C-alpha cells in the first residue's frame, strides 16, 4: 500500500506525505495501539510535518514506565515492517513487560527533522527510554549483507543479531563508528 503510486512518493510535508501519516495512524488505531503524540493524538506536529507515534503499554507494573522505542523513517521500506511488528505485538497473549513506543519519524530526508524534534519535545520521558532501535532502507540489501550500527553501545546486541542470523546465513556487517542517524 505505501509503495502505491497514490502516495506519490510520500515526501514529507506534501499532500501525499500527510496521506501516508493518515494511513499509518489508521493502521495503528486498528491494531489497538494507544496514541502517543500531541494532545492524545497519534501525531506530533512540527513545522508543516508530523511524526506518527503509538504506544503499547507494558504488562509489568514495575517496568511499564520504561520504553523500548521502535523508530523508522516514515517512508515505506522500514515503515511496513514496523507495522507488522506492531500488529504482532498486539497479538501476543500478554504484552511485553516494558512499554513499546512505535515512532514513524517525518522529514528524516530533510535533516532528521522528525527524530530531532521528538528529542527536543519528547512525548514520553526520554530518561525512561531503555532501548531504541531504528530501521531504515530495509530491502536494499546487496549481496545478502545486513549492516548493523550500534553494537558498540548496545550491550549484547551483536550476540542477538548473530543468533537471529543463525539459520539465515546473511553476511552481517557490524559498523563500529557512530553516525548521526534517526
C-alpha positions in Angstrom: 0.0 0.0 0.0 2.7 2.5 1.0 4.6 2.0 -2.3 1.4 2.6 -4.3 1.5 5.4 -6.8 -1.4 7.0 -5.0 1.0 8.1 -2.3 3.1 9.9 -4.8 6.5 9.0 -3.2 5.3 10.0 0.3 7.5 13.1 0.5 7.4 14.9 3.9 5.2 18.0 4.1 3.2 17.2 0.9 -0.4 16.1 0.5 0.9 12.6 -0.2 3.1 12.7 3.0 0.0 13.6 5.0 -2.0 10.9 3.4 0.8 8.4 4.4 0.7 9.6 8.0 -3.1 9.2 8.0 -2.7 5.7 6.7 -0.2 4.8 9.4 -2.5 6.3 12.1 -5.4 4.2 10.9 -3.4 1.0 10.9 -2.0 1.7 14.5 -5.5 2.5 15.6 -6.9 -0.7 14.0 -4.3 -2.7 16.0 -5.5 -1.1 19.2 -2.2 0.8 20.0 -2.7 3.9 22.1 -2.0 7.4 20.6 1.4 8.7 21.9 1.5 12.1 20.0 0.4 15.6 21.0 -2.9 16.1 23.0 -4.0 12.5 22.9 -3.5 12.1 19.1 -1.2 9.9 17.1 0.5 12.9 15.6 3.3 15.2 16.8 3.1 18.3 14.6 6.2 20.4 13.8 7.0 22.9 11.0 4.5 21.5 8.5 5.5 17.9 9.2 4.2 15.3 11.7 5.6 12.3 13.4 3.2 9.3 13.9 3.5 7.9 17.4 1.7 5.0 19.2 2.4 3.0 22.3 1.7 -0.5 23.5 1.6 -0.2 27.4 3.8 -2.7 29.1 2.4 -5.5 31.2 4.7 -5.4 34.2 3.7 -2.9 36.9 7.4 -2.1 37.8 8.7 -1.9 34.2 5.9 -0.5 32.2 7.2 3.1 32.8 10.3 2.1 30.8 10.1 2.3 27.0 11.6 0.5 24.1 11.4 2.7 21.0 11.0 1.2 17.6 11.7 4.0 15.2 11.6 4.3 11.4 11.9 6.8 8.7 8.2 7.5 8.0 8.6 6.3 4.4 7.9 2.7 3.2 10.9 0.3 3.4 11.2 0.4 7.2 7.6 1.6 8.0 5.9 -1.5 6.6 7.9 -4.0 8.7 7.3 -1.9 11.9 3.6 -2.0 11.1 4.0 -5.8 11.0 5.8 -5.8 14.3 3.2 -3.5 15.9 0.4 -5.9 14.8 2.4 -8.9 16.0 2.9 -7.3 19.4 -0.8 -6.8 19.9 -1.5 -10.4 19.1 0.8 -11.7 21.9 -1.1 -13.4 24.7 0.5 -10.8 27.1 2.1 -7.5 26.2 5.9 -7.2 26.6 6.9 -6.2 30.2 8.1 -2.7 29.1 6.1 -0.3 27.0 6.8 -0.2 23.3 6.7 3.2 21.5 6.3 2.9 17.7 7.7 6.0 16.1 7.4 6.9 12.4 9.7 10.0 12.0 8.7 12.5 9.4 11.1 14.6 7.3 14.2 12.5 8.0 15.5 13.0 4.5 15.3 16.8 5.2 17.9 16.6 8.0 16.5 14.1 10.5 13.8 16.7 11.5 11.3 14.3 13.0 13.6 12.5 15.3 15.3 15.7 16.3 12.0 17.3 17.1 11.0 14.4 19.2 14.2 14.6 21.2 13.5 18.3 21.8 9.9 17.7 22.7 9.5 14.0 23.7 6.1 12.6 24.2 7.4 10.1 26.8 10.1 10.8 29.3 13.5 10.4 27.5 15.1 9.2 30.7 12.7 6.2 30.6 13.8 5.0 27.2 16.0 2.0 27.9 16.5 0.8 24.3 15.9 2.2 20.9 16.2 0.5 17.5 15.9 2.3 14.2 15.2 0.7 10.9 15.8 2.3 7.5 16.2 1.1 4.0 15.1 -2.4 4.6 15.1 -4.4 1.4 18.1 -2.6 -0.2 20.3 -5.4 0.7 23.1 -6.2 -1.7 25.0 -9.5 -1.7 22.9 -10.8 1.2 24.5 -8.3 3.5 22.9 -6.6 6.5 24.6 -3.6 8.1 24.1 -3.1 11.8 25.0 0.0 13.7 25.1 0.5 17.4 26.6 -2.8 18.6 29.4 -0.8 20.3 27.0 0.9 22.6 24.2 -1.7 22.7 25.4 -4.4 25.1 24.5 -7.8 23.8 23.1 -6.5 20.5 25.8 -8.2 18.4 25.1 -11.6 20.0 21.3 -11.2 19.5 21.8 -10.4 15.8 24.2 -13.3 15.3 21.8 -15.7 17.0 18.9 -14.4 14.8 21.0 -14.9 11.7 22.0 -18.5 12.6 19.6 -20.1 10.1 19.5 -17.3 7.6 23.2 -17.2 6.5 23.3 -13.5 5.8 26.5 -11.6 5.9 26.4 -9.3 8.9 28.5 -6.1 8.8 28.9 -4.6 12.2 29.8 -0.9 11.9 31.8 0.3 14.9 31.6 4.1 14.2 28.5 6.0 15.1 26.8 8.2 12.5 24.1 10.8 13.3 21.0 8.9 12.2 17.4 8.9 13.3 
